Amino acid sequence: MNHGAARRPFWTRSAATDMAMTREDGWSYRVLKHGFPGCMGTLGAYVLTLDPGCVPHPVHNHGEEEILIPLAGAVDVLQSGPDVIRLSPGTLLFHPTGHQHTHRGASAQPAEFVVLKWSVPGLTAVPPDNVAFFAETDTGPEAWVERGGIRRRRVWERVPLAAGGHCEAEVIEMSPETGYPVHSHEHDLCLVLTQGRLAGLGHLSVAPAVIYYPAGTPHGAAPTNPEPLRMIAIEFHRPDARTSGQAFANRRVSAE
């Protein structure tokens, strides 16, 4: 099934080469993409850098959903209660609508992370608070699956989205000179490239980068990567997709 792939072409942005940095007091950001019609809402992709100890704004909530993928350093997620979530490379976090939060640079060096953020169509009220989904990409009970120089590990499944449907995520590692054949999906797929370079169908993306394939978009990877490659693959499933079963993450973090 093709969910309008011709109307929503794929895109890729590299933070290192594509976008200028905007500097604020104690933090900076790069806008990789803004206003893209994802199946879960209107999507923006950003790379944020926090200086040590910087808190860019007070604890707050909003009607957008967010996913955070750390690239370097450490960032603390402050919530409405006393619990603090520490993020560093090898973790990721989903902020649902209404989750009370802010971020604080928590390492001696600046903390850098990718933010995927989207507005929710038809949302008329923001919940007063909600819970976040936290995942560790390298540890935990979930097994690595290896085949043909590619290692994969699921880190969350069936995490519900405010617009309906759900998202799932896995970490993918590829050995040098490893690729995979051209294929497509019935869901939108966002790849966050955190290491190496990906020679995709019609693009060469260099980490850190975000690549977005709308449902039905053919994509693959040529076996030309000269070094190991690592990325987080996030699937956005529509409301009419499979939604049964228990939401799963390494750890569901209460805002209490």
N, C-alpha and C positions, 0 to 999 in steps of 0.2 A: 504493500500500500504506500502511495506517495502522498505525504501530507503537505503539498504545496512547496516542494523543494525548488521548483522553477521560480517561484515568487520570493524565495528566501535563499539567496546564494550563500555558500559557505564563506567564512572569512577567517583570517589569521592576523594576529598582531604580535610583534616582538617588542618587549619593553626596552631592550637594549638598543634597537635600531629604528623603531617606527615613531616613537612618541616623545615629545619634549616633557621635561619635568617642571611642575609648578611647585614653588616653595612657599610654605606657610611657616608660622612660628613653631618650630620644633618638629615639624613633619613636612613631608612632600608627597606628591602623587603624580602619576602618569595616567591619562585617560586612554585606554586601549580601544574601547568601543563604547558608544552611547546610543541608546534608543533603538536597539535591535529587537525585532518582534520574535522573541522566543516562544515556544509553545506554552511556557509557564507564566509569561508576562513580558514586559518590556525590559530588556536586559542591558546592563552596562558592565564593563570589565575594566578593572583598575589595578595598578600596582601602587601600594602605599608603603612609605618608609617612615618609621617613628624613631626619633632620637631617644637615647636612654632616659627613662622617666617621663617622657612626654605623654600627656593625656589630652588628646585634641578637643574633646568635648565632654560634658557631664554624662552620667548614666542616663539613658533615654530609651525609648522604643519608637517604632515607626511601622508603617504599613508595607514596607518592602521586606523581601526575604533576601538573605545573604549567605554566601559560602566563603570561608576564609581558608587559604592555602599558604602556609608560611614558606618562605624561600630562604631566609637567613635570620640569625638572631632569635630572640624570644619576645613574645608579646603576651601580656596578661589580659584576659577578658574579665573585666569587672562587671558584676551583676547587681541586682537590687538587694540581694542578701550578702552574707559574708563570704560565700564561696567564690574562689578565683580559679579560672581555667587557664592553665599555662599552655601556650601554643609555641611550637618550634618546628623546624623541618622534620617531617615524619608524622605530623598530625594534621587534621583538618576539622573544621567546625561549621555546622549549619545553624544560622540564626533564623528561626521562623518569625513571622509577623508577631509583633507585640513583645518579643523577648527583650527585657531590660538589660542594656549593656553599654559599655564603652571599652576602649582599648588603651593599654599603657605599655610603652617600651620597657622591656624587662631584662635586657642584656647589656653588657658593657659596650657592645657595638650596636649600630642602628639595626632595628628589626624591619625586615622587608617581607611583604606578603601580598598575594593576589587576592582581590575581592571581586566576586561575582555577585551582582546585586540587581534585583528585578522588582518592578512594581507588579501588583496583583490586580488583574482586571476585575472590575465589579466589586472590589472590596469596599464596604460601606462603613465598617467599624474596625478599629484596631483593638485586639484583645489587651487587657490591662497588663498581662505578663504571659509568658509562655516558657517552654523548656527548649534547650539547645541540644543538638546531637553532636557528640564529640567522637572522633575516631583516631586511632593510632594506626598508621599505615604499615609499620614494620613489625609490630609485636601483637600478641593476642592469640586466641585459639584458632583463628581462621587460617587454613592451610594455604601455602603457596602452590600454585599449579604451574608446572613448567612444561614447555613444549617448543622444540625448534628454536632455542635461543631466546624465548620470551617467557618471562615469569609474570604471573598475575595473582592478585590477592584481593578478594572482595572485602570492603571495609564498612559499607552500609547498604541496606536493601529496604525498599518500600518505605522510605521516609516520606510522610505525607506532605503535600504542597497545598497552600491556601486556595489555589485555583482549581484544585482537584488533581487527580493523578498523583505521581510520586517521583522521587529521584533515587538513584542508586549510584554507588561509586566504587571504583577499584583502582589499585595502584598497578602500573604496568612497567616492567623493566625489560629492556632489550639489549642483548649483547651487540658488540660492534658488527657491522655488516649483516644485520638481521632486518628483515622486512615482513610484511604480511600482505596477502592478496587484496585486490579491490573488492569491496562489498558495500552494503548499505543496511540501514536499520529502519524500523518503524517509529523509533523515538529520536528526539534530538540528542546529539552527543557533543559534549564540550571537553576538549583535551587541554589540560594545563601542563605544559611542558616545563619541567623544573630542572632538567639536565640534558645536555646534548643537543642534537639537531635532527629534525624529522623531515625527510624528503617525501612529502606527501604527493597526492595526485593534484598537480597544478600549483604546488607551493613548496618552498623550503623555509621551515620555521626554526629559529634559533632560540634556545632557552635564555631567559624566561619568556614564555610565549603562551598565548591563548588561541586555540583553534576551535571554531564552532561549525559543526556540520548539522544543518537541519535534517529532519526525517526524510529519508529517501535519497540523500546525497551520496553518490559513489565516492569512496575514499579508500586509500591504502597507503602503504609505505614501501619505498624502494630500499633494498638492502645496501645502502651506501653510507650509513652513519659510521664515521671513523672512530667513534668512541661510544661508551655505554650511554643509553638513553633511558630517561625516567619520566613518567608522566602520571597524572591523576586523570582518570576518565570518569566523567560525570554524565549519567544518563538522565534525561528529563522525559518522563512518560506522561502521555496525555490522560485526561480523565477517563477515556474509554478503554485504557489499557488495563492489564492485569493489576488489580489492587488488593486482592485477597492476601491473607497471611499477616503475620506479626511484623511490625517495623523492627528493624535490626540495626544496631550500631555497636561498636566496641563498648561504648558507654553512653548512656543517655543522662545528660546533666540537668538536674533539677535547678530551677531558679530560686528555690526556697532558701 
